[in-house]
Amino acid sequence: MRNVLEVAKYIIAYCGQRGYSISNLKLQKILYFVQAEFLVATGMPCFREEIEAWDFGPVVPEVYRQYKIFGSANIPTFIIGASCIIQI
């Protein structure tokens, strides 16, 4: 299993490389779908951290806290270095 913050960094870097914007809200939803796909495809979770049901959708609290400084704005992809790319 992977660390959820590393998975989040990968998603942010992926979006940045392709010119997509990503907010904390979008990131949380993508993490939910990543976890669901891993469970379906492999029978195992991608990351061990819990996903909680919040008012605006699924949230991994550790990731939310890491990126809440950006509020509802997009997360700047330049803060994520190319070294964070991991094989998934």
N, C-alpha and C positions, 0 to 999 in steps of 0.2 A: 504494500500500500504506500501511497505517496502522501506527503504533507500537503494539506489543503492550501497553504500559502504559496507553495511552489507551483501547484496547479493553477492558482489564480494568476501568478506572475507569468506563467506560460500563456494563458489566455490573453492577458493584457499585451504581452509582446507579440503574439500572433495577430491581434487586432491592429496593433501599431504598424507592423510590417505590411499589412494589407490596406492600410489607410482607413480602417474602421474606427469609429469612436466607441468608447465603452465607459459607462457610468457604473457606480457601485450597484445600482439596481439591476442593470443588465448583467453584470458579472455574477450576481447572486443567482439569477435565473439560469445562466449558462452552467454554473456549477451544479445546479439541481439536475439539469439534463445530462451533464457529464456523468454524474453519479448514477442516474437512472440507466444510462446506456451501458456503463460498466457492469452494473448488476445484471442486466439482461444478457449481455454478450459473454460475460465471464463467470457469472454467479458470485462474484466478489465485488466489494466496494472499491472505488478508486482511492478514496481517502477515508480515514476513520472518524473525523470530526462529524458531529451531529448537524443535521439540517433542521432548523426550526421553522414553524409556520408563523409568519408575522403578518401584519395587516396588508402589506403590499406584495406578499408572496414569500417564497422560500428564502431563508437566510442562514448562512454559516456565520455565527457570531464572531469567530476569530478573524474572518476575512472582512466582515463589516467594520469591525473596530480598526483594522489596519488601514482601510481606505475611506473611513467616514469623514476625514478632514476635507475631502473634495465635495462633500454634500451631494447635491443632485447633479453637479457638473461632471463632465467627462474626466476620467483619470488620465493624466498626462502619460503617454506611453514612453516618453523619453526617460522617465524615472526607472524604467525597467531595462536593465542591460541585456545585451545579446547573450551573455553567459548564463542567463536563467533558462534558456531553451533546454527542455528535457525531452527525452524519448517517452512518448506516451503510447 
